[in-house]
């Protein structure tokens, strides 16, 4: 199986051009990467928002208010 489109390396590589795997797939790979990156940030935002909402409700509110008023 060839991922670069050449079945034989018995050619002049100066005339071949790019010799890296999946040539021509740069744009779709960038699009997939950006979608993954944005999706990860959205998921992280939701998880952190939920965590902070839970953390805000933790503890005795009166005791926290008294501790804050001291300073």
C-alpha positions in Angstrom: 0.0 0.0 0.0 1.4 3.4 -1.0 0.3 6.5 0.8 2.2 8.9 -1.5 1.0 7.6 -4.9 4.2 5.9 -6.0 4.5 2.1 -6.3 8.2 2.1 -7.1 11.1 4.3 -5.9 13.2 3.6 -9.0 12.7 7.1 -10.3 14.6 10.4 -10.2 13.5 12.0 -6.9 14.4 15.4 -8.1 11.5 15.2 -10.6 9.0 13.5 -8.1 8.0 16.4 -6.0 6.7 15.9 -2.5 7.5 12.5 -1.0 5.7 12.6 2.3 2.6 10.5 3.3 -0.9 11.6 2.5 0.1 14.3 0.1 -2.9 16.4 -0.9 -4.6 15.8 2.4 -3.2 18.9 4.1 -6.4 21.1 4.0 -8.7 18.3 5.3 -6.3 17.5 8.1 -6.1 21.2 9.1 -9.9 21.4 9.0 -10.2 18.3 11.2 -7.6 19.7 13.6 -9.3 23.0 13.9 -12.7 21.4 14.5 -11.1 19.1 17.1 -9.4 22.0 18.8 -12.6 24.1 19.0 -14.6 21.1 20.2 -12.1 20.5 22.9 -12.3 24.1 24.1 -16.2 24.0 24.2 -16.2 20.7 26.2 -13.6 22.1 28.6 -15.6 25.3 29.0 -18.7 23.3 29.9 -16.9 21.1 32.4 -15.1 24.0 34.1 -18.4 25.9 34.3 -20.1 23.0 36.0 -17.2 22.5 38.3 -17.1 26.2 39.3 -20.8 26.2 39.9 -20.5 23.2 42.3 -17.5 24.8 44.0 -19.4 28.0 44.5 -22.1 26.1 46.5 -19.6 24.2 48.7 -19.1 25.0 52.3 -21.1 26.9 54.9 -22.1 30.3 53.4 -22.4 32.0 56.8 -18.9 30.9 57.9 -17.4 32.0 54.5 -19.1 35.4 54.8 -17.7 35.9 58.3 -14.2 34.9 57.2 -14.4 37.4 54.3 -15.7 40.2 56.5 -12.7 39.9 58.8 -10.4 40.9 56.1 
